[in-house]
Structure formats: C-alpha cells, structure tokens
Amino acid sequence: FDSTAKIWDANGQLLDVLKHGDVVTSALYAPDGKYILTASRDSTARLWDPKQAKVITLRHGNEVTSAVFSHDGRTILTSSLDSLLRLWDTDGKLMHTYHLKDEVSSASFAPDDSRILGIAGNAVTIVEIKSDKQNSYDYPTKIYSATFSSDGARILTSCADSLVRLQSLTGELISTLRHFEKPKIAFFTPDGHI
C-alpha cells in the first residue's frame, strides 16, 4: 500500500519503482514485454516504458480498478469506479468510452479482442467493440470475477452467493457450481474447461 509498483529481477534485485499518488490496484506487462501498465486509486492508469524512462497517464474521474492490454498489445482497456470503460491506444489517445450502469470493478477483452467483459455492480456487461452494442445481465448478488472462455463463446462468473455460473454470451445459464465459501475468482483451463 505504498502507492508504487516495483520491478525486480529474478535474483531479487530492485530495478525500478513506478510511483502513483495512491494505492496501485493492478500492474502487468504488455504482451511484447516492452511496456508496463498500472492502475491506481489515484484515478489514473499509467503506461510505463522503463527503457525510455517515459510514462503516459490515462485519466478517469475515480479509482481505476483495472487496466489491461488487448491480446495483440495495441489497445488498453481501463475500468473505473466512475462507471466507465475506456479504450486507449498505446500512445495514450482515448479511442472510446463506454458508460455502464454502476461502478466498474474489472474488465477484460475476449480472446479475439472483439468484445469487452465488464463487471458493474451486480451485472456483467458484454460490449461488442465494433458495433458499440452492450448486453447486461443482472445477478442476484455481487460478482467477484468474470472471464471469457478461450473460444470467447461463454463466460464464467464467481459470486457472493457462493455460486460459479457458466453462461452463454446471450445470458443463457448453462450450469452452476456451488461452493462452501464465496469463490473470489473462477477461470477456465486453457482448453476451455472449468
């Protein structure tokens, strides 16, 4: 909770410290390893180029809950408690903003980068990037995680009611798995199994 992301080598040597104005909520490398993308409660995501000592700031109106790269590494998706999903290019240019109906706790790309999956309150929203079409599906309880299957045809959610739900992109419930505890995360295996 020191408002930084730190880069370490494999031997435990600190290489660099990436500073934000508040707690860092996520950090990851670009698919090509060139950039590091961080998100923070300071209402920003930052794109760092450590080799060039360059940083690009991507702004929201509230805490940035997640920041991820598209699978091809050319687009950045940010989600925020300001109820927005934003798409950016890697030069920091805002490409598109999507308004969801509640604070957005996380977002991700489909495997083919054609769709976005966002969690906003007790709903998951699937956004078709080319058409801007949004489909939201309400749940009876808080959603902790949501992810696309490897073929992008299904989504898996973990919820506060101790259920993991598998559903189609049209919202059709395929199956549920009950847990004794509240599952904070659920994911598919690389070959598409739960």
PyMOL CGO cylinders between C-alpha atoms (Angstrom):
from pymol import cmd
from pymol.cgo import CYLINDER

trace = [
    CYLINDER, 0.00, 0.00, 0.00, 2.92, 2.34, -0.64, 0.3, 1, 1, 1, 1, 1, 1,
    CYLINDER, 2.92, 2.34, -0.64, 1.46, 3.68, -3.95, 0.3, 1, 1, 1, 1, 1, 1,
    CYLINDER, 1.46, 3.68, -3.95, 4.15, 2.02, -6.05, 0.3, 1, 1, 1, 1, 1, 1,
    CYLINDER, 4.15, 2.02, -6.05, 4.72, -0.87, -8.40, 0.3, 1, 1, 1, 1, 1, 1,
    CYLINDER, 4.72, -0.87, -8.40, 8.23, -2.28, -8.23, 0.3, 1, 1, 1, 1, 1, 1,
    CYLINDER, 8.23, -2.28, -8.23, 10.27, -4.05, -10.89, 0.3, 1, 1, 1, 1, 1, 1,
    CYLINDER, 10.27, -4.05, -10.89, 12.58, -6.78, -9.63, 0.3, 1, 1, 1, 1, 1, 1,
    CYLINDER, 12.58, -6.78, -9.63, 14.99, -9.05, -11.45, 0.3, 1, 1, 1, 1, 1, 1,
    CYLINDER, 14.99, -9.05, -11.45, 14.98, -12.83, -10.98, 0.3, 1, 1, 1, 1, 1, 1,
    CYLINDER, 14.98, -12.83, -10.98, 17.63, -12.53, -8.25, 0.3, 1, 1, 1, 1, 1, 1,
    CYLINDER, 17.63, -12.53, -8.25, 15.54, -10.18, -6.09, 0.3, 1, 1, 1, 1, 1, 1,
    CYLINDER, 15.54, -10.18, -6.09, 17.38, -7.02, -7.11, 0.3, 1, 1, 1, 1, 1, 1,
    CYLINDER, 17.38, -7.02, -7.11, 15.13, -3.93, -7.25, 0.3, 1, 1, 1, 1, 1, 1,
    CYLINDER, 15.13, -3.93, -7.25, 15.39, -2.42, -10.74, 0.3, 1, 1, 1, 1, 1, 1,
    CYLINDER, 15.39, -2.42, -10.74, 12.82, 0.38, -10.71, 0.3, 1, 1, 1, 1, 1, 1,
    CYLINDER, 12.82, 0.38, -10.71, 9.97, 1.92, -8.72, 0.3, 1, 1, 1, 1, 1, 1,
    CYLINDER, 9.97, 1.92, -8.72, 6.87, 3.16, -10.56, 0.3, 1, 1, 1, 1, 1, 1,
    CYLINDER, 6.87, 3.16, -10.56, 5.07, 5.77, -8.45, 0.3, 1, 1, 1, 1, 1, 1,
    CYLINDER, 5.07, 5.77, -8.45, 1.38, 6.66, -8.25, 0.3, 1, 1, 1, 1, 1, 1,
    CYLINDER, 1.38, 6.66, -8.25, -0.47, 9.07, -5.95, 0.3, 1, 1, 1, 1, 1, 1,
    CYLINDER, -0.47, 9.07, -5.95, -2.42, 6.30, -4.19, 0.3, 1, 1, 1, 1, 1, 1,
    CYLINDER, -2.42, 6.30, -4.19, -2.63, 2.51, -3.91, 0.3, 1, 1, 1, 1, 1, 1,
    CYLINDER, -2.63, 2.51, -3.91, -1.78, 0.58, -7.10, 0.3, 1, 1, 1, 1, 1, 1,
    CYLINDER, -1.78, 0.58, -7.10, -4.68, -1.75, -7.94, 0.3, 1, 1, 1, 1, 1, 1,
    CYLINDER, -4.68, -1.75, -7.94, -3.06, -3.69, -10.80, 0.3, 1, 1, 1, 1, 1, 1,
    CYLINDER, -3.06, -3.69, -10.80, 0.18, -3.98, -12.74, 0.3, 1, 1, 1, 1, 1, 1,
    CYLINDER, 0.18, -3.98, -12.74, 1.15, -6.07, -15.75, 0.3, 1, 1, 1, 1, 1, 1,
    CYLINDER, 1.15, -6.07, -15.75, 3.49, -6.25, -18.71, 0.3, 1, 1, 1, 1, 1, 1,
    CYLINDER, 3.49, -6.25, -18.71, 2.41, -5.75, -22.32, 0.3, 1, 1, 1, 1, 1, 1,
    CYLINDER, 2.41, -5.75, -22.32, 2.31, -8.96, -24.37, 0.3, 1, 1, 1, 1, 1, 1,
    CYLINDER, 2.31, -8.96, -24.37, 5.62, -7.97, -26.02, 0.3, 1, 1, 1, 1, 1, 1,
    CYLINDER, 5.62, -7.97, -26.02, 7.20, -7.07, -22.66, 0.3, 1, 1, 1, 1, 1, 1,
    CYLINDER, 7.20, -7.07, -22.66, 8.00, -3.50, -23.78, 0.3, 1, 1, 1, 1, 1, 1,
    CYLINDER, 8.00, -3.50, -23.78, 5.58, -1.61, -21.52, 0.3, 1, 1, 1, 1, 1, 1,
    CYLINDER, 5.58, -1.61, -21.52, 4.21, -1.93, -18.01, 0.3, 1, 1, 1, 1, 1, 1,
    CYLINDER, 4.21, -1.93, -18.01, 0.62, -0.89, -17.34, 0.3, 1, 1, 1, 1, 1, 1,
    CYLINDER, 0.62, -0.89, -17.34, -0.50, 0.10, -13.84, 0.3, 1, 1, 1, 1, 1, 1,
    CYLINDER, -0.50, 0.10, -13.84, -3.85, 1.17, -12.40, 0.3, 1, 1, 1, 1, 1, 1,
    CYLINDER, -3.85, 1.17, -12.40, -4.38, 3.12, -9.19, 0.3, 1, 1, 1, 1, 1, 1,
    CYLINDER, -4.38, 3.12, -9.19, -6.86, 4.56, -6.74, 0.3, 1, 1, 1, 1, 1, 1,
    CYLINDER, -6.86, 4.56, -6.74, -5.43, 7.97, -7.77, 0.3, 1, 1, 1, 1, 1, 1,
    CYLINDER, -5.43, 7.97, -7.77, -7.88, 7.92, -10.75, 0.3, 1, 1, 1, 1, 1, 1,
    CYLINDER, -7.88, 7.92, -10.75, -5.17, 7.09, -13.28, 0.3, 1, 1, 1, 1, 1, 1,
    CYLINDER, -5.17, 7.09, -13.28, -3.71, 4.22, -15.20, 0.3, 1, 1, 1, 1, 1, 1,
    CYLINDER, -3.71, 4.22, -15.20, -0.15, 4.69, -16.36, 0.3, 1, 1, 1, 1, 1, 1,
    CYLINDER, -0.15, 4.69, -16.36, 1.72, 3.22, -19.29, 0.3, 1, 1, 1, 1, 1, 1,
    CYLINDER, 1.72, 3.22, -19.29, 5.40, 2.96, -18.46, 0.3, 1, 1, 1, 1, 1, 1,
    CYLINDER, 5.40, 2.96, -18.46, 8.27, 2.48, -20.89, 0.3, 1, 1, 1, 1, 1, 1,
    CYLINDER, 8.27, 2.48, -20.89, 11.14, 1.73, -18.48, 0.3, 1, 1, 1, 1, 1, 1,
    CYLINDER, 11.14, 1.73, -18.48, 13.82, 1.64, -21.19, 0.3, 1, 1, 1, 1, 1, 1,
    CYLINDER, 13.82, 1.64, -21.19, 12.90, 5.15, -22.42, 0.3, 1, 1, 1, 1, 1, 1,
    CYLINDER, 12.90, 5.15, -22.42, 12.04, 6.49, -18.92, 0.3, 1, 1, 1, 1, 1, 1,
    CYLINDER, 12.04, 6.49, -18.92, 8.68, 7.57, -20.38, 0.3, 1, 1, 1, 1, 1, 1,
    CYLINDER, 8.68, 7.57, -20.38, 5.23, 7.45, -18.79, 0.3, 1, 1, 1, 1, 1, 1,
    CYLINDER, 5.23, 7.45, -18.79, 1.79, 8.17, -20.27, 0.3, 1, 1, 1, 1, 1, 1,
    CYLINDER, 1.79, 8.17, -20.27, -1.07, 8.93, -17.87, 0.3, 1, 1, 1, 1, 1, 1,
    CYLINDER, -1.07, 8.93, -17.87, -4.61, 7.73, -18.68, 0.3, 1, 1, 1, 1, 1, 1,
    CYLINDER, -4.61, 7.73, -18.68, -7.20, 9.59, -16.60, 0.3, 1, 1, 1, 1, 1, 1,
    CYLINDER, -7.20, 9.59, -16.60, -10.58, 8.66, -15.13, 0.3, 1, 1, 1, 1, 1, 1,
    CYLINDER, -10.58, 8.66, -15.13, -12.87, 10.51, -12.70, 0.3, 1, 1, 1, 1, 1, 1,
    CYLINDER, -12.87, 10.51, -12.70, -12.45, 7.98, -9.89, 0.3, 1, 1, 1, 1, 1, 1,
    CYLINDER, -12.45, 7.98, -9.89, -10.35, 4.98, -8.84, 0.3, 1, 1, 1, 1, 1, 1,
    CYLINDER, -10.35, 4.98, -8.84, -9.11, 2.90, -11.76, 0.3, 1, 1, 1, 1, 1, 1,
    CYLINDER, -9.11, 2.90, -11.76, -9.94, -0.68, -10.81, 0.3, 1, 1, 1, 1, 1, 1,
    CYLINDER, -9.94, -0.68, -10.81, -8.20, -2.45, -13.67, 0.3, 1, 1, 1, 1, 1, 1,
    CYLINDER, -8.20, -2.45, -13.67, -6.08, -1.80, -16.74, 0.3, 1, 1, 1, 1, 1, 1,
    CYLINDER, -6.08, -1.80, -16.74, -5.30, -4.49, -19.30, 0.3, 1, 1, 1, 1, 1, 1,
    CYLINDER, -5.30, -4.49, -19.30, -3.80, -4.83, -22.74, 0.3, 1, 1, 1, 1, 1, 1,
    CYLINDER, -3.80, -4.83, -22.74, -5.63, -6.38, -25.67, 0.3, 1, 1, 1, 1, 1, 1,
    CYLINDER, -5.63, -6.38, -25.67, -4.12, -9.72, -26.68, 0.3, 1, 1, 1, 1, 1, 1,
    CYLINDER, -4.12, -9.72, -26.68, -2.38, -8.09, -29.65, 0.3, 1, 1, 1, 1, 1, 1,
    CYLINDER, -2.38, -8.09, -29.65, -0.95, -5.41, -27.31, 0.3, 1, 1, 1, 1, 1, 1,
    CYLINDER, -0.95, -5.41, -27.31, -2.22, -2.47, -29.40, 0.3, 1, 1, 1, 1, 1, 1,
    CYLINDER, -2.22, -2.47, -29.40, -5.14, -1.37, -27.20, 0.3, 1, 1, 1, 1, 1, 1,
    CYLINDER, -5.14, -1.37, -27.20, -5.55, -0.66, -23.49, 0.3, 1, 1, 1, 1, 1, 1,
    CYLINDER, -5.55, -0.66, -23.49, -8.80, -1.16, -21.58, 0.3, 1, 1, 1, 1, 1, 1,
    CYLINDER, -8.80, -1.16, -21.58, -9.36, 0.65, -18.29, 0.3, 1, 1, 1, 1, 1, 1,
    CYLINDER, -9.36, 0.65, -18.29, -12.26, 0.29, -15.84, 0.3, 1, 1, 1, 1, 1, 1,
    CYLINDER, -12.26, 0.29, -15.84, -13.16, 2.68, -13.06, 0.3, 1, 1, 1, 1, 1, 1,
    CYLINDER, -13.16, 2.68, -13.06, -15.47, 3.43, -10.18, 0.3, 1, 1, 1, 1, 1, 1,
    CYLINDER, -15.47, 3.43, -10.18, -16.67, 6.35, -12.35, 0.3, 1, 1, 1, 1, 1, 1,
    CYLINDER, -16.67, 6.35, -12.35, -18.84, 3.72, -14.16, 0.3, 1, 1, 1, 1, 1, 1,
    CYLINDER, -18.84, 3.72, -14.16, -16.76, 3.93, -17.32, 0.3, 1, 1, 1, 1, 1, 1,
    CYLINDER, -16.76, 3.93, -17.32, -14.82, 1.56, -19.51, 0.3, 1, 1, 1, 1, 1, 1,
    CYLINDER, -14.82, 1.56, -19.51, -12.28, 3.30, -21.73, 0.3, 1, 1, 1, 1, 1, 1,
    CYLINDER, -12.28, 3.30, -21.73, -10.25, 2.12, -24.71, 0.3, 1, 1, 1, 1, 1, 1,
    CYLINDER, -10.25, 2.12, -24.71, -6.89, 3.80, -25.37, 0.3, 1, 1, 1, 1, 1, 1,
    CYLINDER, -6.89, 3.80, -25.37, -4.13, 3.32, -27.89, 0.3, 1, 1, 1, 1, 1, 1,
    CYLINDER, -4.13, 3.32, -27.89, -0.57, 2.83, -26.65, 0.3, 1, 1, 1, 1, 1, 1,
    CYLINDER, -0.57, 2.83, -26.65, 0.20, 6.50, -27.36, 0.3, 1, 1, 1, 1, 1, 1,
    CYLINDER, 0.20, 6.50, -27.36, -2.37, 7.44, -24.69, 0.3, 1, 1, 1, 1, 1, 1,
    CYLINDER, -2.37, 7.44, -24.69, -5.07, 8.62, -27.13, 0.3, 1, 1, 1, 1, 1, 1,
    CYLINDER, -5.07, 8.62, -27.13, -8.60, 7.95, -25.86, 0.3, 1, 1, 1, 1, 1, 1,
    CYLINDER, -8.60, 7.95, -25.86, -10.37, 5.88, -28.52, 0.3, 1, 1, 1, 1, 1, 1,
    CYLINDER, -10.37, 5.88, -28.52, -13.75, 5.20, -26.93, 0.3, 1, 1, 1, 1, 1, 1,
    CYLINDER, -13.75, 5.20, -26.93, -15.71, 5.47, -23.68, 0.3, 1, 1, 1, 1, 1, 1,
    CYLINDER, -15.71, 5.47, -23.68, -18.50, 3.09, -22.64, 0.3, 1, 1, 1, 1, 1, 1,
    CYLINDER, -18.50, 3.09, -22.64, -20.93, 4.04, -19.85, 0.3, 1, 1, 1, 1, 1, 1,
    CYLINDER, -20.93, 4.04, -19.85, -22.08, 1.19, -17.62, 0.3, 1, 1, 1, 1, 1, 1,
    CYLINDER, -22.08, 1.19, -17.62, -24.90, 1.38, -15.09, 0.3, 1, 1, 1, 1, 1, 1,
    CYLINDER, -24.90, 1.38, -15.09, -22.77, 1.12, -11.95, 0.3, 1, 1, 1, 1, 1, 1,
    CYLINDER, -22.77, 1.12, -11.95, -19.19, 1.34, -10.68, 0.3, 1, 1, 1, 1, 1, 1,
    CYLINDER, -19.19, 1.34, -10.68, -16.98, -0.95, -12.74, 0.3, 1, 1, 1, 1, 1, 1,
    CYLINDER, -16.98, -0.95, -12.74, -14.86, -3.29, -10.64, 0.3, 1, 1, 1, 1, 1, 1,
    CYLINDER, -14.86, -3.29, -10.64, -12.99, -5.01, -13.50, 0.3, 1, 1, 1, 1, 1, 1,
    CYLINDER, -12.99, -5.01, -13.50, -12.93, -5.54, -17.25, 0.3, 1, 1, 1, 1, 1, 1,
    CYLINDER, -12.93, -5.54, -17.25, -11.21, -7.77, -19.79, 0.3, 1, 1, 1, 1, 1, 1,
    CYLINDER, -11.21, -7.77, -19.79, -11.00, -8.47, -23.51, 0.3, 1, 1, 1, 1, 1, 1,
    CYLINDER, -11.00, -8.47, -23.51, -12.36, -11.54, -25.28, 0.3, 1, 1, 1, 1, 1, 1,
    CYLINDER, -12.36, -11.54, -25.28, -9.61, -13.78, -26.67, 0.3, 1, 1, 1, 1, 1, 1,
    CYLINDER, -9.61, -13.78, -26.67, -10.09, -12.31, -30.17, 0.3, 1, 1, 1, 1, 1, 1,
    CYLINDER, -10.09, -12.31, -30.17, -10.25, -8.71, -28.80, 0.3, 1, 1, 1, 1, 1, 1,
    CYLINDER, -10.25, -8.71, -28.80, -13.69, -8.17, -30.39, 0.3, 1, 1, 1, 1, 1, 1,
    CYLINDER, -13.69, -8.17, -30.39, -15.59, -7.85, -27.10, 0.3, 1, 1, 1, 1, 1, 1,
    CYLINDER, -15.59, -7.85, -27.10, -15.18, -6.45, -23.60, 0.3, 1, 1, 1, 1, 1, 1,
    CYLINDER, -15.18, -6.45, -23.60, -16.50, -8.05, -20.44, 0.3, 1, 1, 1, 1, 1, 1,
    CYLINDER, -16.50, -8.05, -20.44, -17.11, -5.67, -17.54, 0.3, 1, 1, 1, 1, 1, 1,
    CYLINDER, -17.11, -5.67, -17.54, -18.41, -6.17, -14.01, 0.3, 1, 1, 1, 1, 1, 1,
    CYLINDER, -18.41, -6.17, -14.01, -20.58, -3.27, -12.83, 0.3, 1, 1, 1, 1, 1, 1,
    CYLINDER, -20.58, -3.27, -12.83, -22.31, -3.78, -9.50, 0.3, 1, 1, 1, 1, 1, 1,
    CYLINDER, -22.31, -3.78, -9.50, -24.46, -6.93, -9.72, 0.3, 1, 1, 1, 1, 1, 1,
    CYLINDER, -24.46, -6.93, -9.72, -24.28, -7.14, -13.52, 0.3, 1, 1, 1, 1, 1, 1,
    CYLINDER, -24.28, -7.14, -13.52, -21.92, -8.31, -16.20, 0.3, 1, 1, 1, 1, 1, 1,
    CYLINDER, -21.92, -8.31, -16.20, -21.87, -6.29, -19.40, 0.3, 1, 1, 1, 1, 1, 1,
    CYLINDER, -21.87, -6.29, -19.40, -20.61, -7.58, -22.72, 0.3, 1, 1, 1, 1, 1, 1,
    CYLINDER, -20.61, -7.58, -22.72, -19.65, -4.84, -25.17, 0.3, 1, 1, 1, 1, 1, 1,
    CYLINDER, -19.65, -4.84, -25.17, -19.25, -5.52, -28.91, 0.3, 1, 1, 1, 1, 1, 1,
    CYLINDER, -19.25, -5.52, -28.91, -16.39, -3.16, -29.76, 0.3, 1, 1, 1, 1, 1, 1,
    CYLINDER, -16.39, -3.16, -29.76, -17.19, -2.64, -33.49, 0.3, 1, 1, 1, 1, 1, 1,
    CYLINDER, -17.19, -2.64, -33.49, -20.93, -2.01, -33.05, 0.3, 1, 1, 1, 1, 1, 1,
    CYLINDER, -20.93, -2.01, -33.05, -20.88, -0.49, -29.53, 0.3, 1, 1, 1, 1, 1, 1,
    CYLINDER, -20.88, -0.49, -29.53, -23.73, -2.87, -28.66, 0.3, 1, 1, 1, 1, 1, 1,
    CYLINDER, -23.73, -2.87, -28.66, -23.99, -3.59, -24.94, 0.3, 1, 1, 1, 1, 1, 1,
    CYLINDER, -23.99, -3.59, -24.94, -25.77, -6.51, -23.29, 0.3, 1, 1, 1, 1, 1, 1,
    CYLINDER, -25.77, -6.51, -23.29, -26.03, -6.52, -19.49, 0.3, 1, 1, 1, 1, 1, 1,
    CYLINDER, -26.03, -6.52, -19.49, -27.07, -9.45, -17.37, 0.3, 1, 1, 1, 1, 1, 1,
    CYLINDER, -27.07, -9.45, -17.37, -28.17, -8.87, -13.78, 0.3, 1, 1, 1, 1, 1, 1,
    CYLINDER, -28.17, -8.87, -13.78, -27.23, -11.25, -10.99, 0.3, 1, 1, 1, 1, 1, 1,
    CYLINDER, -27.23, -11.25, -10.99, -28.92, -11.64, -7.59, 0.3, 1, 1, 1, 1, 1, 1,
    CYLINDER, -28.92, -11.64, -7.59, -25.69, -10.79, -5.76, 0.3, 1, 1, 1, 1, 1, 1,
    CYLINDER, -25.69, -10.79, -5.76, -22.25, -9.20, -6.04, 0.3, 1, 1, 1, 1, 1, 1,
    CYLINDER, -22.25, -9.20, -6.04, -19.99, -10.53, -8.78, 0.3, 1, 1, 1, 1, 1, 1,
    CYLINDER, -19.99, -10.53, -8.78, -16.35, -11.07, -7.81, 0.3, 1, 1, 1, 1, 1, 1,
    CYLINDER, -16.35, -11.07, -7.81, -14.91, -12.19, -11.14, 0.3, 1, 1, 1, 1, 1, 1,
    CYLINDER, -14.91, -12.19, -11.14, -15.94, -12.75, -14.76, 0.3, 1, 1, 1, 1, 1, 1,
    CYLINDER, -15.94, -12.75, -14.76, -13.95, -14.18, -17.63, 0.3, 1, 1, 1, 1, 1, 1,
    CYLINDER, -13.95, -14.18, -17.63, -14.36, -15.32, -21.21, 0.3, 1, 1, 1, 1, 1, 1,
    CYLINDER, -14.36, -15.32, -21.21, -13.72, -18.93, -22.24, 0.3, 1, 1, 1, 1, 1, 1,
    CYLINDER, -13.72, -18.93, -22.24, -10.72, -19.49, -24.53, 0.3, 1, 1, 1, 1, 1, 1,
    CYLINDER, -10.72, -19.49, -24.53, -13.03, -19.59, -27.57, 0.3, 1, 1, 1, 1, 1, 1,
    CYLINDER, -13.03, -19.59, -27.57, -14.88, -16.45, -26.41, 0.3, 1, 1, 1, 1, 1, 1,
    CYLINDER, -14.88, -16.45, -26.41, -18.28, -18.20, -26.59, 0.3, 1, 1, 1, 1, 1, 1,
    CYLINDER, -18.28, -18.20, -26.59, -19.04, -18.44, -22.85, 0.3, 1, 1, 1, 1, 1, 1,
    CYLINDER, -19.04, -18.44, -22.85, -18.41, -16.52, -19.65, 0.3, 1, 1, 1, 1, 1, 1,
    CYLINDER, -18.41, -16.52, -19.65, -17.73, -17.76, -16.15, 0.3, 1, 1, 1, 1, 1, 1,
    CYLINDER, -17.73, -17.76, -16.15, -18.57, -15.71, -13.06, 0.3, 1, 1, 1, 1, 1, 1,
    CYLINDER, -18.57, -15.71, -13.06, -17.90, -16.14, -9.34, 0.3, 1, 1, 1, 1, 1, 1,
    CYLINDER, -17.90, -16.14, -9.34, -20.40, -14.54, -7.00, 0.3, 1, 1, 1, 1, 1, 1,
    CYLINDER, -20.40, -14.54, -7.00, -21.08, -13.67, -3.36, 0.3, 1, 1, 1, 1, 1, 1,
    CYLINDER, -21.08, -13.67, -3.36, -23.91, -16.24, -3.20, 0.3, 1, 1, 1, 1, 1, 1,
    CYLINDER, -23.91, -16.24, -3.20, -21.23, -19.00, -3.35, 0.3, 1, 1, 1, 1, 1, 1,
    CYLINDER, -21.23, -19.00, -3.35, -22.10, -19.87, -6.94, 0.3, 1, 1, 1, 1, 1, 1,
    CYLINDER, -22.10, -19.87, -6.94, -19.93, -20.05, -10.03, 0.3, 1, 1, 1, 1, 1, 1,
    CYLINDER, -19.93, -20.05, -10.03, -22.10, -19.58, -13.11, 0.3, 1, 1, 1, 1, 1, 1,
    CYLINDER, -22.10, -19.58, -13.11, -21.36, -20.64, -16.68, 0.3, 1, 1, 1, 1, 1, 1,
    CYLINDER, -21.36, -20.64, -16.68, -23.42, -18.80, -19.26, 0.3, 1, 1, 1, 1, 1, 1,
    CYLINDER, -23.42, -18.80, -19.26, -23.59, -18.09, -22.97, 0.3, 1, 1, 1, 1, 1, 1,
    CYLINDER, -23.59, -18.09, -22.97, -22.93, -14.64, -24.41, 0.3, 1, 1, 1, 1, 1, 1,
    CYLINDER, -22.93, -14.64, -24.41, -26.70, -14.21, -24.72, 0.3, 1, 1, 1, 1, 1, 1,
    CYLINDER, -26.70, -14.21, -24.72, -27.11, -14.67, -20.96, 0.3, 1, 1, 1, 1, 1, 1,
    CYLINDER, -27.11, -14.67, -20.96, -28.42, -18.24, -21.07, 0.3, 1, 1, 1, 1, 1, 1,
    CYLINDER, -28.42, -18.24, -21.07, -27.41, -20.08, -17.91, 0.3, 1, 1, 1, 1, 1, 1,
    CYLINDER, -27.41, -20.08, -17.91, -25.59, -23.29, -18.84, 0.3, 1, 1, 1, 1, 1, 1,
    CYLINDER, -25.59, -23.29, -18.84, -24.63, -24.57, -15.39, 0.3, 1, 1, 1, 1, 1, 1,
    CYLINDER, -24.63, -24.57, -15.39, -23.85, -23.58, -11.82, 0.3, 1, 1, 1, 1, 1, 1,
    CYLINDER, -23.85, -23.58, -11.82, -21.31, -24.85, -9.32, 0.3, 1, 1, 1, 1, 1, 1,
    CYLINDER, -21.31, -24.85, -9.32, -21.93, -24.35, -5.60, 0.3, 1, 1, 1, 1, 1, 1,
    CYLINDER, -21.93, -24.35, -5.60, -19.06, -23.69, -3.21, 0.3, 1, 1, 1, 1, 1, 1,
    CYLINDER, -19.06, -23.69, -3.21, -18.98, -23.78, 0.59, 0.3, 1, 1, 1, 1, 1, 1,
    CYLINDER, -18.98, -23.78, 0.59, -17.20, -20.43, 0.65, 0.3, 1, 1, 1, 1, 1, 1,
    CYLINDER, -17.20, -20.43, 0.65, -17.59, -17.36, -1.53, 0.3, 1, 1, 1, 1, 1, 1,
    CYLINDER, -17.59, -17.36, -1.53, -15.35, -18.00, -4.56, 0.3, 1, 1, 1, 1, 1, 1,
    CYLINDER, -15.35, -18.00, -4.56, -13.38, -14.81, -5.24, 0.3, 1, 1, 1, 1, 1, 1,
    CYLINDER, -13.38, -14.81, -5.24, -12.20, -15.97, -8.66, 0.3, 1, 1, 1, 1, 1, 1,
    CYLINDER, -12.20, -15.97, -8.66, -13.17, -18.56, -11.24, 0.3, 1, 1, 1, 1, 1, 1,
    CYLINDER, -13.17, -18.56, -11.24, -11.44, -19.28, -14.51, 0.3, 1, 1, 1, 1, 1, 1,
    CYLINDER, -11.44, -19.28, -14.51, -11.29, -21.70, -17.42, 0.3, 1, 1, 1, 1, 1, 1,
    CYLINDER, -11.29, -21.70, -17.42, -8.40, -24.00, -18.15, 0.3, 1, 1, 1, 1, 1, 1,
    CYLINDER, -8.40, -24.00, -18.15, -6.56, -23.12, -21.40, 0.3, 1, 1, 1, 1, 1, 1,
    CYLINDER, -6.56, -23.12, -21.40, -8.54, -25.83, -23.23, 0.3, 1, 1, 1, 1, 1, 1,
    CYLINDER, -8.54, -25.83, -23.23, -11.88, -24.31, -22.10, 0.3, 1, 1, 1, 1, 1, 1,
    CYLINDER, -11.88, -24.31, -22.10, -12.80, -26.48, -19.11, 0.3, 1, 1, 1, 1, 1, 1,
    CYLINDER, -12.80, -26.48, -19.11, -13.87, -25.15, -15.72, 0.3, 1, 1, 1, 1, 1, 1,
]
cmd.load_cgo(trace, "trace")
